[in-house]
Amino acid sequence: MDLAATITKISENLRINKYRNESDVREAIVNRVLMELGWDIFSPDSVRREFGTQERRRVDYALFTSPNAPSVFIEVKAPNCAAEGDRQLFQYAFDEGAPLAILVDGREWSFYLPGAQGTVLERRVHKLDLLERDAKDAAEVLRRYLEHDRIKTGSAFEDARKDYESAARNRQARDAIPKAWKELASEPDDLLIDLIAEKVVSLIGFRPSDEHVEEFLVQLKGSGADGVSPVPDRTLTPPPKKPESTPSLTTRGSRRVPVVLYGARSEHPDAISALIFLLKSFEHRKPGFLENFAKRAPGRRRNHISNPSYSPGGLI
């Protein structure tokens, strides 16, 4: 039986609560998975049960690829009892210098880099739920972090480190969103003003002045509404998509922007698209128009046309 088939069978048993305690998890889940991943669970040179640490503690599993030091610690808990096991596991891993630590309660497998920086949750590089993931996907995760040959060559540790660094960058980017919004609200950018104004057009059919939009943003900052709480570190379910409403420069309720140029009529999804069409048409009819226009109509903080040299590929 291959690993995916083994996981499928384990998942079926998990759904009917067949595994009652920690011993069931060790013998019927962890041992089977380790064997599928190439570990000789009957050899103490490879897998040691109840491994004693320097602090006279015991780890459920210590995995070795060389006799010098353990490569992986695995701590097993009874089903749905893994909540506090991560701190205990971390202490064991720190004592012995194991580069990878895994907490298992049968259904959930949490993979940690004990030597990384951050809280316990920030050092968790992956959490696998066997009941939430497809069996083939779950098998790939287990191979990525726990396959014997990948542990032996160090590629499993390298991938775990990459995943940790990627998650750390994502957290930094997420936490910087409130600051980015605060700066945008305090010094409104022309693009932000245009976006808000175009949304107003889509709602009521005509555009507010740039000064009114900028005044709103300044008031927004003054009211403290620019503060945004950090996004919790969890997977969010995207909201259902709303029907798109297309901005218009014409009357309320109109969905597209009509343009009549040189006797020809065309329609565009929004005002910005219509404006770009007009500018391109003028440039095509009279080369050099965009360069002259950029000089005559500069923006307040940046040029409306950031690249006055027009190319047939598009207007930048």
FILUM-87946 format. One record per residue: x, y, z of N, C-alpha, C, O in turn. Coordinates in pm, whole numbers. Layout:
BEGIN
X	Y	Z	X	Y	Z	X	Y	Z	X	Y	Z;
...
// end
This chain:
BEGIN
86	-120	0	0	0	0	89	124	0	180	136	82;
61	219	-94	142	341	-98	93	440	6	-7	416	74;
167	552	20	138	647	127	-1	707	113	-73	718	213;
-42	747	-7	-173	808	-25	-284	711	16	-382	751	79;
-270	584	-21	-370	484	17	-372	465	168	-479	449	227;
-255	467	230	-247	455	375	-319	572	442	-392	553	539;
-297	693	391	-362	810	448	-513	803	430	-589	841	519;
-557	755	315	-701	739	291	-763	647	396	-869	677	451;
-696	534	423	-748	441	524	-746	503	663	-841	486	739;
-638	575	697	-631	640	828	-742	744	842	-804	754	948;
-767	820	737	-871	923	741	-1009	861	763	-1090	914	839;
-1033	749	698	-1162	680	717	-1179	640	864	-1287	656	920;
-1073	591	926	-1081	551	1067	-1094	672	1159	-1161	665	1262;
-1029	782	1122	-1042	903	1203	-1186	953	1204	-1234	1000	1307;
-1254	942	1091	-1392	992	1082	-1488	913	1170	-1592	965	1210;
-1456	790	1199	-1545	709	1285	-1486	695	1425	-1529	610	1503;
-1387	781	1456	-1328	784	1591	-1274	647	1635	-1295	604	1749;
-1206	582	1543	-1156	448	1574	-1031	453	1664	-1004	358	1737;
-956	565	1657	-835	576	1738	-872	643	1870	-914	759	1872;
-857	570	1979	-911	615	2108	-811	690	2194	-851	775	2273;
-683	660	2180	-585	717	2274	-450	737	2206	-435	712	2086;
-353	781	2284	-220	809	2231	-154	684	2176	-84	689	2075;
-175	572	2242	-115	447	2195	-168	409	2057	-92	363	1971;
-297	427	2035	-354	398	1903	-291	486	1796	-262	440	1686;
-270	614	1828	-211	706	1732	-69	662	1696	-31	662	1579;
8	624	1799	146	581	1773	150	455	1687	219	451	1585;
78	355	1728	92	224	1665	21	216	1530	71	152	1437;
-96	279	1518	-177	261	1398	-162	373	1297	-202	359	1181;
-105	485	1339	-90	598	1245	56	632	1223	106	621	1111;
127	672	1328	264	720	1312	355	611	1258	432	635	1165;
348	491	1315	434	383	1268	409	352	1120	504	332	1044;
283	348	1080	251	317	940	305	425	847	361	395	741;
287	551	886	336	660	802	487	658	792	542	673	683;
556	638	904	702	634	901	753	522	811	849	541	737;
691	408	816	733	298	729	715	334	583	802	305	501;
603	397	548	580	437	410	682	542	365	711	552	245;
736	619	458	832	724	425	976	674	428	1070	754	417;
995	545	443	1128	487	433	1203	471	563	1323	443	560;
1136	487	677	1203	471	806	1190	327	854	1082	268	847;
1301	270	903	1300	135	959	1264	146	1107	1351	167	1191;
1136	130	1136	1091	152	1273	1137	42	1368	1123	55	1490;
1192	-66	1314	1240	-176	1398	1389	-166	1427	1444	-250	1499;
1455	-65	1372	1598	-48	1395	1622	70	1490	1585	182	1457;
1684	48	1606	1714	157	1698	1817	255	1643	1833	365	1696;
1889	215	1538	1981	309	1474	1906	413	1392	1961	519	1360;
1782	384	1358	1703	474	1275	1590	540	1354	1570	661	1347;
1517	459	1429	1402	510	1505	1412	463	1650	1415	343	1677;
1418	559	1742	1424	526	1884	1297	576	1951	1259	693	1941;
1232	483	2021	1110	516	2094	1145	555	2237	1241	504	2294;
1067	644	2294	1088	691	2431	1234	735	2450	1303	691	2543;
1277	822	2360	1416	868	2362	1440	959	2482	1368	1057	2501;
1542	928	2562	1573	1006	2681	1661	1126	2648	1766	1110	2584;
1621	1246	2691	1699	1367	2668	1795	1392	2783	1793	1322	2884;
1880	1493	2766	1975	1528	2870	1906	1576	2998	1962	1564	3107;
1788	1629	2984	1712	1679	3099	1621	1571	3159	1528	1601	3233;
1649	1446	3126	1573	1332	3178	1425	1338	3139	1337	1297	3214;
1403	1390	3022	1270	1386	2963	1266	1278	2856	1370	1226	2816;
1149	1245	2811	1137	1142	2710	1052	1191	2592	945	1248	2610;
1106	1167	2473	1037	1202	2349	982	1073	2288	1048	970	2290;
862	1081	2235	799	960	2181	882	897	2069	901	775	2067;
932	979	1977	1015	929	1867	1134	1022	1847	1119	1144	1847;
1251	963	1829	1368	1037	1780	1416	964	1655	1445	845	1658;
1424	1040	1544	1465	980	1417	1609	1016	1388	1649	1132	1402;
1687	917	1347	1830	935	1322	1865	897	1179	1815	797	1126;
1949	977	1117	2010	938	989	2161	923	1006	2230	880	913;
2212	958	1123	2351	935	1161	2351	912	1311	2258	954	1379;
2454	845	1364	2454	810	1507	2483	929	1599	2471	915	1721;
2521	1042	1545	2569	1152	1630	2458	1226	1705	2471	1251	1824;
2350	1260	1636	2244	1341	1697	2113	1313	1626	2112	1278	1508;
2001	1329	1697	1871	1307	1632	1842	1415	1529	1878	1531	1548;
1778	1377	1421	1741	1471	1316	1600	1525	1335	1570	1640	1302;
1512	1440	1389	1372	1477	1403	1320	1425	1536	1349	1312	1576;
1243	1507	1604	1167	1464	1721	1019	1461	1683	969	1552	1617;
950	1355	1728	806	1347	1708	741	1325	1843	774	1230	1914;
649	1410	1878	572	1396	2001	429	1362	1963	368	1428	1878;
376	1257	2025	243	1207	1991	147	1235	2106	179	1216	2223;
28	1282	2070	-78	1305	2167	-202	1228	2125	-216	1186	2010;
-293	1209	2220	-419	1144	2189	-501	1233	2095	-476	1353	2089;
-595	1177	2023	-676	1259	1932	-736	1381	2001	-794	1371	2109;
-721	1497	1935	-774	1625	1983	-711	1672	2114	-772	1750	2187;
-590	1627	2144	-524	1665	2270	-387	1727	2246	-300	1718	2333;
-366	1789	2131	-233	1841	2097	-215	1987	2135	-110	2044	2105;
-312	2048	2201	-310	2193	2223	-184	2241	2294	-123	2339	2251;
-144	2173	2401	-28	2219	2479	98	2140	2448	202	2164	2510;
90	2048	2357	206	1963	2331	321	2033	2263	434	1986	2272;
294	2145	2193	400	2210	2117	508	2268	2207	626	2258	2174;
471	2327	2321	572	2385	2411	660	2276	2472	781	2293	2484;
598	2165	2508	674	2053	2562	772	2000	2457	888	1972	2487;
724	1987	2335	808	1937	2226	924	2033	2200	1037	1988	2177;
897	2165	2204	1003	2262	2181	1113	2250	2284	1231	2260	2251;
1076	2227	2409	1176	2213	2513	1267	2094	2485	1389	2103	2499;
1207	1983	2445	1286	1866	2410	1382	1896	2295	1500	1863	2302;
1330	1960	2189	1410	1986	2070	1525	2081	2102	1636	2063	2052;
1500	2184	2184	1607	2277	2222	1715	2206	2302	1834	2230	2282;
1674	2119	2392	1772	2048	2475	1868	1966	2390	1987	1958	2421;
1818	1906	2284	1899	1814	2205	1945	1871	2072	2027	1808	2004;
1894	1985	2032	1936	2046	1906	1877	1981	1783	1936	1989	1675;
1762	1916	1796	1697	1855	1679	1647	1965	1587	1574	2053	1632;
1683	1964	1458	1645	2074	1369	1498	2075	1329	1447	2179	1286;
1427	1962	1343	1287	1956	1304	1208	1885	1413	1251	1782	1465;
1093	1941	1447	1007	1882	1549	866	1870	1494	818	1960	1425;
800	1758	1525	667	1732	1471	574	1692	1585	608	1607	1667;
457	1755	1588	355	1723	1688	238	1658	1616	186	1712	1518;
196	1540	1665	94	1461	1597	-14	1420	1695	15	1373	1805;
-141	1439	1656	-250	1381	1735	-333	1285	1650	-447	1253	1684;
-275	1241	1542	-343	1151	1450	-400	1226	1332	-364	1200	1218;
-490	1318	1360	-552	1396	1252	-461	1509	1207	-445	1531	1087;
-402	1581	1301	-321	1698	1269	-173	1668	1289	-132	1608	1389;
-92	1713	1192	53	1702	1197	109	1843	1185	93	1909	1082;
176	1890	1290	235	2024	1289	386	2012	1282	447	1941	1362;
447	2082	1185	591	2075	1161	656	2207	1206	612	2315	1166;
759	2199	1289	821	2317	1347	972	2319	1321	1037	2215	1308;
1025	2442	1315	1169	2463	1317	1204	2521	1454	1191	2642	1473;
1247	2440	1549	1270	2490	1685	1375	2600	1693	1368	2686	1780;
1474	2598	1603	1581	2696	1609	1551	2827	1540	1635	2917	1541;
1433	2841	1481	1398	2965	1412	1354	3071	1513	1338	3042	1631;
1334	3193	1464	1291	3302	1550	1140	3313	1550	1072	3268	1457;
1087	3376	1656	944	3399	1663	875	3315	1767	939	3237	1839;
744	3331	1775	665	3253	1868	656	3109	1819	702	3074	1711;
595	3027	1902	577	2887	1864	500	2876	1733	538	2800	1645;
391	2952	1721	311	2946	1598	388	2999	1479	371	2949	1368;
473	3100	1499	551	3156	1389	660	3060	1343	707	3070	1230;
700	2970	1429	801	2871	1391	739	2744	1335	809	2650	1299;
608	2741	1329	542	2627	1264	541	2653	1114	484	2752	1068;
604	2564	1040	615	2586	895	498	2525	819	471	2563	705;
429	2431	882	313	2372	813	226	2299	915	276	2239	1010;
95	2306	893	0	2229	973	-86	2149	876	-157	2206	793;
-79	2019	888	-150	1929	798	-266	1865	872	-248	1803	977;
-386	1880	817	-506	1816	872	-547	1707	774	-588	1735	661;
-537	1582	818	-564	1470	727	-709	1464	683	-738	1406	578;
-800	1523	761	-941	1520	722	-979	1636	631	-1086	1635	570;
-893	1735	621	-922	1851	538	-850	1848	403	-890	1917	310;
-746	1768	392	-665	1765	271	-689	1637	192	-719	1531	248;
-676	1650	62	-679	1533	-25	-563	1440	11	-455	1486	47;
-586	1310	1	-485	1213	43	-354	1230	-33	-247	1217	26;
-361	1259	-163	-238	1277	-240	-163	1402	-196	-40	1401	-187;
-237	1510	-169	-173	1632	-121	-109	1609	15	4	1653	40;
-180	1540	103	-126	1511	235	1	1426	225	97	1447	299;
1	1332	133	120	1248	113	239	1332	67	352	1308	110;
215	1430	-19	324	1516	-65	381	1600	48	502	1619	56;
294	1649	137	341	1727	252	429	1640	341	536	1683	384;
384	1520	371	461	1430	457	594	1393	393	696	1385	462;
595	1370	263	722	1341	196	815	1462	200	936	1447	220;
760	1581	183	841	1703	179	920	1722	308	1037	1760	305;
856	1694	421	920	1723	548	975	1602	622	1058	1617	711;
930	1482	586	961	1369	673	1015	1245	602	1047	1147	668;
1025	1246	472	1078	1129	402	1222	1103	443	1302	1197	453;
1256	978	465	1388	942	518	1501	998	433	1593	1060	486;
1495	976	302	1606	1019	216	1618	1171	213	1729	1223	203;
1507	1244	221	1512	1390	221	1568	1443	354	1636	1545	357;
1538	1373	462	1599	1410	591	1749	1384	586	1829	1465	635;
1787	1273	529	1928	1235	525	2011	1333	442	2123	1367	480;
1957	1377	329	2032	1469	242	2021	1615	289	2096	1701	243;
1926	1642	379	1908	1779	427	1809	1859	346	1780	1973	382;
1755	1803	236	1662	1879	153	1531	1909	226	1467	2011	200;
1492	1819	317	1370	1845	394	1388	1968	482	1296	2049	495;
1505	1982	544	1532	2098	629	1538	2226	546	1491	2332	588;
1598	2216	427	1608	2334	339	1469	2382	298	1442	2502	299;
1381	2288	263	1246	2327	224	1168	2384	343	1092	2480	328;
1188	2325	460	1121	2378	579	1167	2520	607	1087	2605	644;
1296	2545	590	1350	2679	612	1292	2777	510	1256	2890	546;
1283	2737	385	1225	2824	282	1080	2857	315	1037	2971	299;
1004	2756	359	864	2778	392	851	2872	512	761	2956	516;
940	2857	609	940	2946	725	968	3090	682	899	3182	725;
1069	3109	599	1106	3244	554	994	3306	470	968	3426	480;
928	3225	388	817	3276	307	702	3321	397	643	3427	375;
670	3241	500	564	3278	592	601	3404	670	515	3488	697;
729	3417	706	773	3537	779	758	3662	693	716	3766	742;
793	3652	564	777	3766	474	630	3803	460	594	3921	457;
544	3701	450	401	3728	438	347	3799	562	263	3888	551;
397	3759	680	353	3827	802	398	3972	804	322	4061	844;
522	3996	761	573	4133	758	491	4218	660	457	4333	691;
460	4162	545	382	4237	447	241	4265	500	189	4375	484;
180	4166	563	47	4183	621	47	4292	728	-42	4377	731;
147	4289	815	152	4386	924	182	4528	875	155	4625	946;
237	4540	753	269	4673	700	150	4738	630	157	4856	595;
43	4663	610	-74	4718	539	-132	4840	611	-159	4940	544;
-152	4838	744	-207	4957	810	-119	5081	790	-170	5191	770;
12	5063	796	103	5177	777	91	5230	635	90	5352	613;
83	5140	538	70	5183	398	-58	5263	378	-58	5367	312;
-169	5213	437	-294	5286	422	-288	5421	491	-341	5520	439;
-225	5428	609	-215	5554	681	-139	5658	599	-178	5775	595;
-32	5616	533	45	5709	451	-34	5753	327	-27	5869	287;
-109	5660	268	-191	5697	152	-300	5796	192	-329	5890	119;
-359	5774	311	-467	5863	355	-414	5999	396	-483	6100	380;
-289	6004	449	-235	6131	495	-182	6216	380	-185	6339	387;
-133	6152	275	-84	6224	157	-148	6162	34	-85	6082	-35;
-273	6197	6	-347	6130	-102	-273	6134	-236	-227	6240	-280;
-263	6021	-297	-199	6007	-428	-303	6027	-538	-421	5995	-519;
-260	6080	-650	-353	6104	-761	-427	5977	-802	-546	5982	-831;
-357	5864	-803	-421	5739	-843	-530	5701	-744	-638	5658	-785;
-503	5715	-613	-603	5684	-513	-725	5775	-528	-839	5729	-519;
-700	5903	-552	-810	5998	-572	-893	5957	-694	-1016	5961	-689;
-826	5920	-802	-897	5878	-923	-982	5753	-898	-1095	5745	-946;
-927	5658	-824	-1001	5534	-798	-1128	5563	-718	-1235	5509	-749;
-1116	5647	-616	-1234	5680	-535	-1336	5757	-619	-1456	5730	-614;
-1287	5853	-695	-1377	5933	-778	-1450	5845	-880	-1569	5863	-903;
-1378	5751	-942	-1441	5663	-1040	-1546	5573	-974	-1648	5540	-1036;
-1521	5534	-850	-1622	5453	-779	-1747	5536	-754	-1859	5484	-765;
-1729	5664	-721	-1844	5753	-704	-1923	5762	-834	-2046	5760	-834;
-1851	5774	-947	-1917	5779	-1077	-2003	5655	-1099	-2116	5665	-1146;
-1949	5539	-1063	-2025	5415	-1084	-2149	5409	-997	-2245	5340	-1031;
-2148	5482	-883	-2262	5479	-791	-2371	5579	-828	-2489	5548	-821;
-2330	5702	-867	-2430	5806	-887	-2429	5867	-1026	-2520	5943	-1060;
-2328	5835	-1108	-2331	5880	-1246	-2250	6003	-1276	-2235	6037	-1393;
-2195	6072	-1177	-2107	6186	-1204	-1996	6191	-1101	-2005	6130	-994;
-1890	6266	-1135	-1764	6260	-1061	-1753	6376	-961	-1785	6490	-995;
-1707	6347	-838	-1678	6454	-745	-1547	6523	-782	-1468	6467	-858;
-1524	6641	-730	-1398	6710	-757	-1285	6641	-682	-1307	6579	-578;
-1164	6653	-735	-1048	6595	-668	-1031	6654	-528	-990	6584	-436;
-1063	6783	-513	-1048	6848	-383	-1142	6785	-279	-1104	6768	-163;
-1264	6750	-322	-1358	6688	-229	-1309	6550	-185	-1322	6513	-68;
-1252	6475	-278	-1199	6342	-243	-1082	6357	-147	-1073	6284	-48;
-993	6451	-176	-877	6470	-89	-921	6518	50	-864	6477	151;
-1022	6604	55	-1074	6651	183	-1130	6533	264	-1111	6525	386;
-1199	6441	195	-1253	6322	262	-1139	6238	323	-1149	6193	437;
-1033	6217	246	-922	6135	294	-854	6199	415	-815	6129	509;
-841	6330	412	-782	6400	527	-871	6385	649	-821	6361	759;
-1002	6399	632	-1095	6381	742	-1093	6237	793	-1104	6213	913;
-1079	6144	702	-1072	6004	739	-954	5979	831	-966	5907	931;
-840	6037	797	-723	6022	881	-744	6089	1017	-707	6033	1120;
-805	6209	1016	-827	6280	1141	-923	6210	1234	-914	6225	1356;
-1017	6133	1177	-1115	6063	1260	-1060	5935	1319	-1126	5871	1401;
-938	5897	1278	-880	5773	1328	-928	5650	1255	-895	5538	1294;
-1005	5669	1149	-1059	5554	1076	-955	5487	988	-981	5383	928;
-835	5549	981	-732	5487	897	-663	5372	967	-594	5294	902;
-681	5359	1095	-617	5250	1168	-680	5118	1129	-802	5107	1125;
-598	5019	1100	-648	4888	1061	-584	4785	1151	-462	4782	1165;
-664	4701	1212	-611	4599	1300	-536	4495	1219	-578	4464	1107;
-425	4439	1273	-353	4335	1200	-443	4218	1167	-530	4181	1246;
-422	4161	1050	-503	4048	1006	-464	3924	1084	-345	3893	1089;
-558	3850	1145	-522	3730	1219	-450	3631	1129	-474	3626	1009;
-361	3551	1191	-282	3455	1115	-364	3330	1091	-344	3227	1155;
-457	3340	998	-541	3227	965	-585	3238	819	-576	3345	759;
-631	3130	766	-678	3130	628	-819	3188	624	-908	3142	695;
-838	3289	540	-968	3355	530	-1047	3297	415	-993	3266	309;
-1177	3283	437	-1265	3240	330	-1307	3361	249	-1369	3452	305;
-1276	3365	120	-1310	3484	42	-1460	3505	37	-1535	3408	27;
-1505	3631	44	-1648	3658	37	-1702	3626	-101	-1627	3625	-198;
-1833	3599	-109	-1890	3571	-243	-1875	3692	-332	-1885	3806	-286;
-1850	3666	-459	-1830	3775	-553	-1961	3850	-575	-2068	3790	-588;
-1949	3983	-580	-2064	4066	-609	-2068	4096	-758	-1964	4099	-824;
-2187	4117	-812	-2194	4154	-954	-2117	4282	-978	-2132	4380	-904;
-2035	4282	-1083	-1954	4399	-1113	-2040	4512	-1166	-2130	4490	-1248;
-2012	4635	-1118	-2079	4750	-1174	-1978	4835	-1244	-1875	4872	-1186;
-2006	4868	-1369	-1907	4936	-1452	-1923	5086	-1440	-2033	5138	-1455;
-1812	5160	-1412	-1821	5304	-1400	-1870	5368	-1530	-1854	5311	-1638;
-1929	5486	-1517	-1982	5556	-1634	-1961	5704	-1618	-1962	5756	-1507;
-1942	5772	-1728	-1932	5917	-1727	-2064	5982	-1762	-2077	6105	-1754;
-2163	5902	-1801	-2288	5960	-1849	-2392	5960	-1739	-2358	5983	-1623;
-2515	5935	-1771	-2622	5946	-1673	-2622	5827	-1580	-2564	5722	-1607;
-2692	5849	-1465	-2702	5744	-1365	-2769	5619	-1423	-2870	5629	-1493;
-2712	5503	-1394	-2767	5378	-1443	-2703	5331	-1571	-2720	5214	-1608;
-2630	5416	-1642	-2562	5374	-1764	-2446	5284	-1728	-2377	5308	-1629;
-2423	5180	-1807	-2322	5082	-1771	-2195	5096	-1853	-2092	5044	-1810;
-2196	5162	-1967	-2076	5178	-2048	-2063	5323	-2091	-2160	5398	-2091;
-1941	5361	-2129	-1914	5499	-2166	-1908	5510	-2318	-1815	5456	-2380;
-2004	5578	-2380	-2000	5594	-2526	-1908	5708	-2565	-1902	5811	-2498;
-1836	5689	-2676	-1748	5794	-2730	-1773	5803	-2880	-1775	5702	-2951;
-1792	5925	-2927	-1804	5950	-3071	-1684	6033	-3112	-1668	6146	-3066;
-1598	5977	-3199	-1474	6044	-3241	-1458	6029	-3391	-1459	5918	-3445;
-1442	6143	-3458	-1425	6144	-3603	-1540	6071	-3674	-1521	6004	-3775;
-1660	6087	-3617	-1777	6027	-3678	-1801	5881	-3645	-1901	5824	-3687;
-1708	5820	-3569	-1724	5678	-3535	-1759	5667	-3386	-1702	5737	-3302;
-1853	5579	-3354	-1896	5559	-3217	-1833	5432	-3160	-1823	5330	-3228;
-1791	5441	-3035	-1739	5323	-2964	-1785	5329	-2820	-1823	5436	-2771;
-1781	5215	-2750	-1820	5209	-2610	-1706	5148	-2529	-1632	5063	-2577;
-1696	5195	-2405	-1584	5153	-2319	-1636	5121	-2180	-1736	5178	-2136;
-1569	5029	-2110	-1623	4982	-1981	-1624	5087	-1871	-1705	5079	-1779;
-1534	5189	-1879	-1531	5291	-1776	-1466	5417	-1833	-1421	5420	-1947;
-1463	5521	-1749	-1413	5650	-1794	-1264	5646	-1825	-1218	5708	-1921;
-1189	5575	-1743	-1045	5568	-1765	-1014	5500	-1898	-928	5546	-1973;
-1086	5390	-1927	-1065	5322	-2055	-1100	5414	-2172	-1031	5415	-2274;
-1208	5493	-2157	-1247	5585	-2263	-1140	5693	-2284	-1108	5729	-2397;
-1085	5744	-2173	-982	5846	-2182	-857	5792	-2252	-799	5860	-2337;
-816	5672	-2216	-698	5612	-2279	-721	5594	-2429	-632	5618	-2510;
-843	5550	-2465	-877	5534	-2607	-863	5667	-2681	-807	5672	-2791;
-914	5775	-2622	-906	5905	-2685	-762	5950	-2703	-723	5998	-2809;
-682	5934	-2597	-542	5978	-2604	-465	5899	-2710	-385	5956	-2784;
-489	5769	-2716	-422	5688	-2816	-464	5729	-2958	-382	5736	-3050;
-594	5758	-2972	-643	5798	-3104	-581	5930	-3148	-542	5944	-3263;
-572	6027	-3056	-511	6154	-3089	-364	6137	-3125	-315	6201	-3218;
-294	6051	-3052	-152	6028	-3080	-135	5962	-3217	-44	5996	-3292;
-224	5867	-3247	-216	5799	-3376	-241	5897	-3491	-175	5889	-3594;
-335	5990	-3472	-367	6085	-3577	-261	6194	-3588	-232	6243	-3697;
-205	6232	-3473	-105	6338	-3472	11	6298	-3383	9	6329	-3264;
113	6230	-3436	228	6186	-3355	290	6303	-3278	306	6412	-3333;
323	6278	-3153	379	6383	-3068	275	6448	-2979	310	6528	-2892;
146	6413	-3000	41	6474	-2919	60	6444	-2771	48	6534	-2687;
91	6316	-2737	102	6279	-2596	215	6352	-2526	202	6392	-2410;
326	6368	-2595	439	6438	-2534	401	6583	-2502	433	6633	-2395;
333	6649	-2595	289	6788	-2571	183	6794	-2462	184	6885	-2379;
93	6696	-2463	-13	6695	-2362	45	6676	-2222	1	6739	-2127;
147	6587	-2210	208	6562	-2080	270	6689	-2023	269	6710	-1902;
325	6774	-2112	387	6898	-2066	282	7002	-2025	304	7081	-1934;
168	7001	-2094	66	7104	-2069	-28	7067	-1955	-92	7155	-1897;
-37	6937	-1922	-132	6894	-1819	-63	6808	-1713	-98	6691	-1697;
33	6865	-1641	100	6786	-1537	8	6761	-1418	-81	6843	-1390;
27	6651	-1347	-50	6625	-1226	4	6707	-1111	110	6770	-1119;
-72	6704	-1002	-28	6782	-887	97	6725	-821	182	6798	-772;
106	6590	-821	223	6526	-760	304	6443	-859	421	6415	-836;
241	6405	-967	312	6328	-1071	238	6350	-1201	122	6391	-1201;
303	6324	-1313	241	6344	-1443	127	6245	-1463	137	6129	-1424;
19	6293	-1526	-89	6203	-1561	-42	6097	-1659	-87	5983	-1655;
51	6136	-1749	110	6042	-1844	255	6024	-1802	339	6111	-1823;
283	5908	-1740	415	5888	-1681	522	5862	-1785	641	5881	-1758;
482	5818	-1906	578	5792	-2012	532	5864	-2137	458	5807	-2217;
573	5990	-2157	523	6066	-2270	559	6009	-2405	492	6039	-2504;
663	5927	-2411	698	5867	-2540	600	5753	-2567	606	5649	-2501;
512	5774	-2663	408	5676	-2692	463	5564	-2777	539	5586	-2871;
423	5442	-2742	458	5326	-2823	331	5256	-2863	234	5260	-2788;
327	5191	-2977	205	5124	-3022	158	5018	-2923	41	4980	-2924;
247	4970	-2838	209	4863	-2744	111	4909	-2639	40	4827	-2581;
105	5039	-2611	10	5084	-2510	51	5216	-2452	160	5266	-2478;
-39	5272	-2373	-17	5401	-2306	16	5373	-2161	-62	5307	-2092;
130	5421	-2113	174	5392	-1976	143	5510	-1886	172	5506	-1767;
// end
